[in-house]
Amino acid sequence: MPTRLGKLDRGEVDAIILAVSGLKRINLENRITEIFPMKWMLPAIGQGAIGIETRTGDHSTLSLVEHINDPVTHGCLLAERSLLTELEGNCQTPLAGYCINKVEELHLKSALCDPEGKSLIEYEARAQPHNAVSLGKESAEWLLNNGGEQILQKSQAALK
């Protein structure tokens, strides 16, 4: 983030959009000038979750951290990650997704944006928490069948 903020400070870019959580993590909250509401822009997949990685076979550490897993967050993350996996996405994919649990029903909002910013495809679907992976797959399939395939092809071509 400091590199990106440096470009802003030097006038190389007119504006920059960064994650609030990232700026807070490195004590740069004073650089936050506006927080966009969710209706303006969906986040990248998995932005609402924190992952903990342990050594393979380290049962002592696993026993300490396994109780902090939040099943609701886990279900939402499964839906979002399933969407990403089905689209074979990565950090260069112009994909956004956000899942929340409303009264024992997952709501997944997803969007694909063309690299030139000329088109945006959005989809919202719902499912029971035990169908989280299917929810992500359904969303990916809908996006692909409604212009997403072309957006992904343009995006991959732009990276070459």
N, C-alpha and C positions, 0 to 999 in steps of 0.2 A: 503493500500500500504506500509506503513512503516514496517509492519510485513514481507511482501514478500521481501522488500529490505534488511531487516535484515538477512534473510536467504541467500541472495546473498552475503552480506558483510561477513558473517561467513563461507562462502564456502560450505554451505549445498546444494546449487544448482550452476550449472555452468553458467546459464543464466536465464533471466526472461523477459517476454514480457508483457508490461503494456500499458495502454492507455495514449497517450500524454496529452490529456485533463485532465485526473486525476492527472498526475504529475504536470501540470501547476496549477491546482486548489489548490494544497497544497504547492505551491512554491518550487517544486523539479525539476525544468527544468534542473538544472545542472546534474541530473542523466540520462538524455536522451542521449544515445550514438548513436542511429540510428533510423530513421523513415522508416518503410517499405512502399514501394509503394503498392497501391491497387492491382496491378496485382500479388503481392506475397501472399497477405492474405486479405480476406474480413473481415470486422468487424462483431461483434455481432449485432443482430437486434436492431435497434433504436439508434445506437451510434451517429448518426448525429443530434439528436433532443434533445431539452430541454423541459421538461414538467413543467407546473405550476399547482399546486394544491391549491384549495381554499376551504373554509368552505362551506358546503351545504347551499344554500339560501343567501349567502353573495353577494347580487347583487351590492353593492357598489364596492367591490373588483373586481368582475367579469367585471364590466363596465370599470375598469381601465386596465385590462389585455387582454380583448377579442380582441382588435384591433392589438395586436402584433402577433397573429397567422399568420403564413405564409402558404398560401394555397398550395404552391408547396411542402414545407416540409411536411405538413399535409398529402397530397396525397401519398407521398413516404412512410411516416410512416405507413399509412393505409395498403399499399401493404406489407411492411415488417412484420407488426404485424399480418396480415392475414396469412402469411406464417407460422409464429411461432404458431399461434392458431391452424391451420389445422394439424400441426405436434405434437400438444399437448406438445410443447417445454417449457423449463424453462432454468434457468441459467446453468444446468448441461447437456443440450442437445448440442451435437457437431455440431451446426448449425451456419452458417454465412449467412448474407444477406445484400445487399446494393442496394438501389434504387435511381436513379437519374432521373430528368426530362430533356429530351432533346427535345427541340422544340415541346412542348405539347405532348410528348409521354414518358410514364414511361418506364424505363429500369431497370428490377430487376434481379440482379445476386444473385444466392444462391448456397450454398454448404453444404453437410453433409460429415463429416469425421469419419471414423471408429476409435474407441477409441485406437486402437493399432497403428494408423497411416498408416495402410497398404492399405487403399483404400479411395478415395475421389470421390464423385459424385458432379458434377457441372451442373448448368442449368441457362440459361439466357432466359428471356421472355420479351415481350413488350406489352403495352396496352395503350389505351387512359386514361387520368387521372380519368375520371368518372368510370373507370373499375378497380380501384386500388385494391379493395378487391378481385375481381375475379382473378386478376393477381397473388396475393399471393396464392390463392387457387390452381390455375393452376400449379404454381411452386411446391407447396407441393405435389400435386398429381403426378407430373412427378417424383420428387425425390423418393417418396414412391414406385412407379412402376418400378423404375430403380435401385433397390438395397438399397434404403433408409430404407425400412422396416427392413431389416436385420441389418443395421447399428444401428437403434434405439433400436432393441432388444438387440444387443451386448452392447450398451451403458447402457441400463437399468440393464442388468445383471452385468456389471462391478461395478455398484453403490451398489449392494447388498452385 
